[in-house]
Amino acid sequence: MLALLATLQFQLQAPPIATTAVDSLPIVTLPEALRRATGLDPNYVAALGQVDNAQWARRTAFTVFLLPSVNIRTDATKSLPAFFNFGTLKPETYAVSAQLILQYDLFTGGQKIAEVSRTAAALDGAHAGELKARFAAAVLTESDYYSVLAGTELTRVARERVQRAEQQLAVARARVTAGAAVQTDSLQLQLELARARVGLLLQATDLRVARLALGSRVGSTGPVDAAPLDNVLPTDLPLTLDAAVEEAAMQGPQYRQARAAEREAAAAYRWRLGYYLPRATLTGAGIAYDNHFYPQSAKYSQLTLTVSFPLWDNFQRENGVSQARVNRDVARARRDEMERSVRRDVTAAYDGFTTARASADIAAQAVAVARESYRVQQTRYRAGATNILDLIKAQSDLDDAESGSVQARYAARLALAGLEAILGRRLYPEQR
């Protein structure tokens, strides 16, 4: 017992717990954090690149459909001994030729039309992927942002717990000295103070890590603090559950992406089928020959119509068609699965927010009840009408209620962000 008292006395006489000075930390608002973090997120950068690639593929598909390809070529040849030159019509040591070739596919078995359809679907899917990546980055950013805010409030709660434990220990010592309480009252409160100080140390560490995580998210090498938000949570969502399900099915980025992938795979399958039809190509060429550059001695023009059909290519055509058909069937199955799961996903997110919102209200009421219970038990203990265990229980209930209230409020905000990610739009844009 004496060793325990000495240990607790050493802990109580320890220097105050150091806290991080936040005045010198850069502060970021939520809209600024979302803007900065989105531009730094690798997945979003990749999604933007996919949009750019899809746009160029779309331009290429239209260009091939409307315009011929153009190729310019020139050759310079030195012959020993002299060789017949088609430009000068006599043997020459040097021969120079230049060609201008225009080529246009008149018929490709529907491949050009299929490519236009495929690139349109790919572009739609890329836009949906960009929106999906943007909201995914926003959810991660909001999670880090709310972790800093929650950590700040939980650190305050832990600090208040230490202060309450110190105050109650002083009261208990006075009552023990006066003979109104036994020595174990002081020991119980010394244990509570030790636990409170350990909790404050742990919470301060969590807060430092959360600030570093937010800083990394927004592009800073050091810790960044989050600007406080108002504690007013949305009471009701601006749309019903059925409306949310319908909107997500039509405009939700992940569901749009699945439909676009199916259309793209179907168009790729039609493109492969084009190899079973002949191909007609019109080629125009202008050729000039001479013994120096630019050749002008002899000029010829050619117009060629080429019709080709691959009768046998060692099953390469059939292999490509089979792979395209499998990809189409897989994309269709994924789209069906996404459409079947849309109500489940939206309901989980929708009810998740409403439950979190109600939990935040209940947690706020619990704080008021726990605070009043602690006040009553504190008064009763000072008057000698209750024992120390009831006081410590009331103090612990207050700590738990305050921590639960903080966590419930930010859990509701994060649940709202998850629902917005499914819908692909902000429900309360004025709060961002």
C-alpha positions as CSV (number, residue, x, y, z in Angstrom):
1,M,0.0,0.0,0.0
2,L,2.8,2.4,0.8
3,A,4.5,1.7,-2.5
4,L,1.2,2.3,-4.3
5,L,0.8,5.6,-2.5
6,A,4.4,6.7,-3.4
7,T,3.9,5.8,-7.0
8,L,0.6,7.7,-7.3
9,Q,2.1,10.7,-5.4
10,F,5.0,10.8,-8.0
11,Q,2.4,10.8,-10.8
12,L,0.4,13.6,-9.3
13,Q,3.5,15.7,-8.9
14,A,4.6,15.1,-12.5
15,P,4.9,18.2,-14.7
16,P,1.9,19.2,-16.7
17,I,1.4,17.4,-20.0
18,A,2.9,19.3,-22.9
19,T,0.4,20.2,-25.6
20,T,1.2,21.2,-29.2
21,A,1.0,24.9,-29.8
22,V,-1.6,25.4,-32.5
23,D,-1.2,29.2,-33.0
24,S,1.7,28.6,-35.3
25,L,0.0,25.8,-37.3
26,P,-1.5,26.7,-40.8
27,I,-5.2,26.5,-40.8
28,V,-7.2,25.2,-43.7
29,T,-11.0,25.5,-44.3
30,L,-13.0,22.5,-45.5
31,P,-13.6,24.0,-49.1
32,E,-9.9,24.8,-49.4
33,A,-8.9,21.3,-48.2
34,L,-11.3,19.7,-50.7
35,R,-9.9,21.7,-53.5
36,R,-6.3,21.1,-52.7
37,A,-6.6,17.4,-51.8
38,T,-8.6,16.6,-55.0
39,G,-5.9,18.0,-57.2
40,L,-3.2,15.9,-55.4
41,D,-5.0,12.6,-55.2
42,P,-3.4,10.1,-57.5
43,N,-6.6,8.4,-58.4
44,Y,-8.2,11.7,-59.4
45,V,-5.2,12.6,-61.5
46,A,-5.5,9.3,-63.2
47,A,-9.2,9.7,-63.8
48,L,-8.6,13.2,-65.3
49,G,-6.0,11.5,-67.6
50,Q,-8.6,8.9,-68.7
51,V,-11.0,11.7,-69.6
52,D,-8.2,13.3,-71.8
53,N,-7.4,10.0,-73.4
54,A,-11.1,9.3,-74.1
55,Q,-11.5,12.7,-75.7
56,W,-8.6,12.2,-78.1
57,A,-9.9,8.7,-78.9
58,R,-13.3,10.3,-79.7
59,R,-11.7,12.9,-82.0
60,T,-9.7,10.1,-83.7
61,A,-12.9,8.1,-84.4
62,F,-14.6,11.0,-86.0
63,T,-11.5,12.0,-88.0
64,V,-11.1,8.5,-89.4
65,F,-14.8,8.5,-90.3
66,L,-14.7,11.8,-92.2
67,L,-11.1,12.4,-93.5
68,P,-8.4,10.3,-95.2
69,S,-5.0,9.7,-93.8
70,V,-2.1,11.6,-95.4
71,N,1.4,10.3,-95.7
72,I,4.4,12.1,-97.2
73,R,7.6,10.2,-98.2
74,T,10.8,11.0,-99.9
75,D,13.8,8.8,-100.9
76,A,17.3,9.7,-102.1
77,T,19.4,6.9,-103.6
78,K,23.0,6.8,-104.8
79,S,23.8,4.1,-107.3
80,L,27.2,2.8,-108.4
81,P,27.3,2.2,-111.3
82,A,24.7,4.6,-112.5
83,F,21.1,3.3,-112.6
84,F,18.1,4.2,-114.8
85,N,16.3,7.3,-113.4
86,F,12.6,7.4,-114.0
87,G,12.7,11.2,-113.8
88,T,15.4,12.0,-116.3
89,L,14.9,8.7,-118.3
90,K,18.6,8.0,-118.4
91,P,21.2,6.4,-116.1
92,E,22.0,8.6,-113.1
93,T,24.2,8.3,-110.1
94,Y,21.6,10.0,-107.9
95,A,17.8,9.3,-107.9
96,V,15.3,11.2,-105.8
97,S,11.6,10.5,-105.4
98,A,8.8,12.1,-103.4
99,Q,5.3,10.7,-102.7
100,L,2.1,12.1,-101.3
101,I,-0.4,9.3,-100.4
102,L,-4.0,9.8,-99.3
103,Q,-5.9,6.8,-98.1
104,Y,-9.5,6.5,-97.1
105,D,-11.4,3.4,-96.0
106,L,-14.7,3.3,-97.9
107,F,-16.0,0.2,-96.2
108,T,-14.7,-1.5,-93.0
109,G,-17.6,-3.8,-92.2
110,G,-19.1,-1.3,-89.8
111,Q,-15.9,-1.0,-87.8
112,K,-15.8,2.8,-88.1
113,I,-19.4,3.2,-86.8
114,A,-18.6,0.7,-84.0
115,E,-15.5,2.7,-83.0
116,V,-17.5,5.9,-82.9
117,S,-20.0,4.2,-80.5
118,R,-17.2,2.7,-78.5
119,T,-15.4,6.0,-78.0
120,A,-18.6,7.7,-77.0
121,A,-19.2,5.1,-74.3
122,A,-15.6,5.3,-73.2
123,L,-15.9,9.1,-72.9
124,D,-19.1,8.9,-70.8
125,G,-17.4,6.3,-68.6
126,A,-14.3,8.5,-68.2
127,H,-16.5,11.4,-67.1
128,A,-18.3,9.2,-64.6
129,G,-15.0,7.9,-63.4
130,E,-13.7,11.4,-62.9
131,L,-16.8,12.3,-60.8
132,K,-16.4,9.1,-58.8
133,A,-12.7,9.7,-58.1
134,R,-13.5,13.4,-57.1
135,F,-16.1,12.3,-54.5
136,A,-13.9,9.5,-53.3
137,A,-11.1,11.9,-52.7
138,A,-13.6,14.3,-51.0
139,V,-14.7,11.5,-48.6
140,L,-11.1,10.8,-47.6
141,T,-10.4,14.5,-47.2
142,E,-13.5,15.0,-45.1
143,S,-12.6,12.0,-43.0
144,D,-9.1,13.5,-42.2
145,Y,-10.6,16.9,-41.6
146,Y,-13.3,15.7,-39.2
147,S,-10.6,13.6,-37.4
148,V,-8.7,16.8,-36.6
149,L,-11.8,18.6,-35.4
150,A,-13.0,15.6,-33.4
151,G,-9.5,15.1,-32.0
152,T,-9.4,18.8,-30.9
153,E,-12.7,18.4,-29.0
154,L,-11.7,15.0,-27.6
155,T,-8.5,16.6,-26.3
156,R,-10.6,19.3,-24.6
157,V,-12.8,16.6,-23.1
158,A,-9.7,14.7,-21.8
159,R,-8.2,17.9,-20.4
160,E,-11.5,18.6,-18.5
161,R,-11.4,15.1,-17.2
162,V,-8.0,15.7,-15.7
163,Q,-9.2,19.0,-14.2
164,R,-12.2,17.3,-12.6
165,A,-10.1,14.6,-11.2
166,E,-7.7,17.1,-9.7
167,Q,-10.5,19.0,-8.1
168,Q,-12.2,15.9,-6.7
169,L,-8.8,14.7,-5.3
170,A,-8.4,18.0,-3.5
171,V,-11.9,17.7,-2.0
172,A,-11.3,14.0,-1.0
173,R,-8.0,14.9,0.7
174,A,-9.7,17.7,2.6
175,R,-12.5,15.3,3.7
176,V,-9.9,12.6,4.7
177,T,-8.0,15.2,6.7
178,A,-11.2,16.3,8.4
179,G,-12.1,12.7,9.2
180,A,-15.2,12.8,7.0
181,A,-13.9,10.2,4.6
182,V,-11.5,7.2,4.6
183,Q,-8.1,7.0,3.0
184,T,-9.4,4.8,0.1
185,D,-11.4,7.8,-1.2
186,S,-8.2,9.6,-1.9
187,L,-6.6,6.5,-3.4
188,Q,-9.6,6.0,-5.8
189,L,-9.3,9.5,-7.0
190,Q,-5.6,9.3,-7.4
191,L,-6.2,6.3,-9.7
192,E,-8.8,8.2,-11.6
193,L,-6.4,11.1,-12.1
194,A,-3.6,8.8,-13.3
195,R,-6.1,7.3,-15.9
196,A,-7.2,10.8,-17.0
197,R,-3.6,11.9,-17.5
198,V,-2.8,8.8,-19.6
199,G,-6.0,9.4,-21.6
200,L,-4.9,13.0,-22.3
201,L,-1.5,11.8,-23.4
202,L,-3.0,9.3,-25.8
203,Q,-5.5,11.8,-27.2
204,A,-2.9,14.4,-27.7
205,T,-0.9,11.9,-29.7
206,D,-3.9,11.0,-31.8
207,L,-4.5,14.7,-32.5
208,R,-0.9,15.3,-33.7
209,V,-1.1,12.3,-36.0
210,A,-4.5,13.5,-37.4
211,R,-3.0,17.0,-38.1
212,L,-0.1,15.4,-39.9
213,A,-2.5,13.2,-41.9
214,L,-4.6,16.3,-42.9
215,G,-1.4,18.2,-43.9
216,S,-0.3,15.3,-46.1
217,R,-3.7,15.2,-47.7
218,V,-3.7,18.9,-48.7
219,G,0.0,18.9,-49.8
220,S,1.8,20.0,-46.7
221,T,4.9,18.3,-45.2
222,G,3.9,19.4,-41.7
223,P,0.8,19.4,-39.5
224,V,-2.2,21.4,-40.6
225,D,-5.1,22.4,-38.3
226,A,-8.7,22.4,-39.4
227,A,-10.9,25.5,-39.2
228,P,-13.9,24.9,-36.9
229,L,-17.4,24.2,-38.4
230,D,-20.7,25.1,-37.1
231,N,-22.3,22.3,-35.0
232,V,-25.6,22.6,-36.7
233,L,-26.3,19.3,-38.6
234,P,-28.9,19.0,-41.3
235,T,-32.2,17.8,-39.7
236,D,-33.7,16.1,-42.8
237,L,-32.3,15.2,-46.2
238,P,-33.7,17.2,-49.1
239,L,-35.0,14.1,-50.9
240,T,-36.8,10.9,-50.0
241,L,-35.3,7.5,-50.0
242,D,-37.1,6.5,-53.2
243,A,-36.0,9.7,-54.9
244,A,-32.4,9.0,-53.8
245,V,-32.5,5.5,-55.2
246,E,-33.8,6.7,-58.6
247,E,-31.3,9.6,-58.8
248,A,-28.4,7.3,-57.9
249,A,-29.5,4.7,-60.5
250,M,-29.6,7.4,-63.2
251,Q,-26.8,9.8,-62.2
252,G,-24.6,8.0,-59.7
253,P,-21.1,7.9,-61.0
254,Q,-20.4,4.2,-60.3
255,Y,-23.7,3.1,-62.0
256,R,-23.1,5.4,-64.9
257,Q,-19.6,3.9,-65.2
258,A,-21.0,0.4,-65.3
259,R,-23.5,1.2,-68.0
260,A,-20.8,2.9,-70.1
261,A,-18.5,0.0,-69.7
262,E,-21.2,-2.3,-71.0
263,R,-21.8,-0.1,-74.0
264,E,-18.1,0.1,-74.7
265,A,-17.7,-3.7,-74.6
266,A,-20.7,-4.2,-76.9
267,A,-19.3,-1.7,-79.4
268,A,-15.9,-3.5,-79.2
269,Y,-17.6,-6.8,-80.0
270,R,-19.3,-5.3,-83.0
271,W,-16.0,-3.9,-84.2
272,R,-14.5,-7.4,-84.0
273,L,-17.4,-8.7,-86.1
274,G,-16.3,-6.3,-88.9
275,Y,-13.5,-8.7,-89.8
276,Y,-16.0,-11.1,-91.2
277,L,-16.8,-8.6,-94.0
278,P,-14.6,-7.4,-96.8
279,R,-12.7,-4.1,-96.6
280,A,-12.6,-1.5,-99.4
281,T,-9.9,1.2,-99.4
282,L,-9.4,4.1,-101.9
283,T,-5.8,5.3,-102.2
284,G,-4.6,8.3,-104.1
285,A,-0.9,8.9,-104.7
286,G,1.2,11.5,-106.3
287,I,4.8,10.5,-107.2
288,A,7.7,12.6,-108.5
289,Y,11.2,11.5,-109.7
290,D,14.4,13.5,-110.4
291,N,18.1,13.5,-109.7
292,H,17.9,16.2,-107.0
293,F,15.4,17.5,-104.4
294,Y,12.7,18.7,-104.9
295,P,12.0,16.2,-107.8
296,Q,10.1,17.7,-110.7
297,S,11.3,16.0,-113.9
298,A,8.6,13.3,-113.9
299,K,5.3,13.3,-112.0
300,Y,2.7,10.6,-111.9
301,S,-0.7,10.3,-110.2
302,Q,-2.4,7.1,-109.1
303,L,-5.9,6.2,-107.8
304,T,-6.3,2.7,-106.5
305,L,-9.4,0.9,-105.2
306,T,-8.5,-2.1,-103.0
307,V,-10.9,-4.7,-101.8
308,S,-9.6,-7.3,-99.4
309,F,-11.1,-10.1,-97.3
310,P,-9.1,-12.3,-94.9
311,L,-10.2,-15.9,-95.7
312,W,-8.0,-17.6,-93.2
313,D,-5.8,-16.1,-90.4
314,N,-5.2,-19.2,-88.2
315,F,-8.3,-18.4,-86.1
316,Q,-6.9,-15.0,-85.0
317,R,-10.2,-13.4,-86.1
318,E,-12.3,-16.0,-84.1
319,N,-10.1,-15.6,-81.1
320,G,-10.5,-11.8,-81.1
321,V,-14.3,-12.2,-81.5
322,S,-14.4,-14.7,-78.6
323,Q,-12.5,-12.4,-76.3
324,A,-14.7,-9.4,-77.2
325,R,-17.8,-11.5,-76.6
326,V,-16.6,-12.6,-73.2
327,N,-15.7,-9.0,-72.2
328,R,-19.2,-7.9,-73.3
329,D,-20.9,-10.6,-71.2
330,V,-18.8,-9.7,-68.2
331,A,-19.6,-6.0,-68.5
332,R,-23.2,-6.8,-68.8
333,A,-23.1,-9.0,-65.7
334,R,-21.4,-6.2,-63.8
335,R,-23.9,-3.7,-64.9
336,D,-26.8,-6.0,-63.8
337,E,-25.1,-6.5,-60.4
338,M,-24.7,-2.7,-60.0
339,E,-28.4,-2.1,-60.9
340,R,-29.5,-4.8,-58.4
341,S,-27.4,-3.3,-55.6
342,V,-28.3,0.4,-56.1
343,R,-31.2,0.2,-53.6
344,R,-29.1,-1.6,-51.1
345,D,-26.2,0.9,-51.4
346,V,-28.4,4.0,-51.2
347,T,-30.5,2.6,-48.4
348,A,-27.4,1.8,-46.3
349,A,-26.0,5.3,-46.9
350,Y,-29.4,7.1,-46.4
351,D,-30.3,5.2,-43.3
352,G,-26.7,5.5,-42.1
353,F,-27.0,9.3,-42.1
354,T,-30.5,9.4,-40.5
355,T,-29.3,7.0,-37.8
356,A,-26.1,8.9,-37.2
357,R,-28.1,12.2,-37.1
358,A,-30.5,10.8,-34.5
359,S,-27.6,9.3,-32.6
360,A,-26.0,12.8,-32.4
361,D,-29.2,14.3,-31.0
362,I,-29.4,11.5,-28.4
363,A,-25.8,11.9,-27.5
364,A,-26.3,15.6,-26.9
365,Q,-29.1,14.8,-24.6
366,A,-27.0,12.2,-22.8
367,V,-24.3,14.9,-22.2
368,A,-26.9,17.1,-20.5
369,V,-28.1,14.2,-18.3
370,A,-24.6,13.1,-17.4
371,R,-23.5,16.6,-16.5
372,E,-26.5,17.0,-14.2
373,S,-25.9,13.6,-12.7
374,Y,-22.3,14.5,-12.0
375,R,-23.2,17.8,-10.4
376,V,-25.7,16.0,-8.1
377,Q,-23.2,13.3,-7.1
378,Q,-20.5,16.0,-6.6
379,T,-22.8,17.9,-4.2
380,R,-23.8,14.7,-2.4
381,Y,-20.2,13.6,-2.0
382,R,-19.2,16.9,-0.5
383,A,-22.1,16.6,1.9
384,G,-21.2,13.1,2.8
385,A,-24.4,11.6,1.4
386,T,-22.8,9.3,-1.1
387,N,-19.6,7.3,-1.5
388,I,-16.6,7.9,-3.8
389,L,-17.5,5.1,-6.2
390,D,-20.8,6.8,-7.2
391,L,-18.9,10.0,-7.8
392,I,-16.3,8.3,-10.0
393,K,-19.0,6.5,-11.9
394,A,-20.8,9.8,-12.6
395,Q,-17.6,11.4,-13.7
396,S,-16.8,8.5,-16.0
397,D,-20.3,8.6,-17.4
398,L,-19.9,12.3,-18.2
399,D,-16.5,11.7,-19.9
400,D,-18.1,8.9,-22.0
401,A,-21.1,11.0,-22.9
402,E,-19.0,14.0,-24.0
403,S,-16.7,11.8,-26.1
404,G,-19.7,10.0,-27.6
405,S,-21.4,13.3,-28.6
406,V,-18.3,14.5,-30.4
407,Q,-17.9,11.2,-32.3
408,A,-21.6,11.1,-33.2
409,R,-21.6,14.6,-34.7
410,Y,-18.7,14.0,-37.0
411,A,-19.9,10.5,-37.8
412,A,-23.1,12.1,-39.1
413,R,-21.2,14.5,-41.3
414,L,-19.1,11.6,-42.7
415,A,-22.2,9.6,-43.4
416,L,-23.6,12.5,-45.4
417,A,-20.4,12.6,-47.4
418,G,-20.8,8.9,-48.2
419,L,-24.3,9.4,-49.5
420,E,-23.2,12.3,-51.6
421,A,-20.5,10.2,-53.1
422,I,-23.1,7.6,-54.2
423,L,-25.4,10.3,-55.7
424,G,-22.6,12.2,-57.3
425,R,-23.6,15.6,-56.1
426,R,-23.6,17.8,-53.0
427,L,-26.9,17.9,-51.0
428,Y,-25.8,21.0,-49.1
429,P,-23.3,22.8,-51.3
430,E,-23.5,25.9,-49.1
431,Q,-21.7,24.0,-46.3
432,R,-18.7,23.1,-48.5
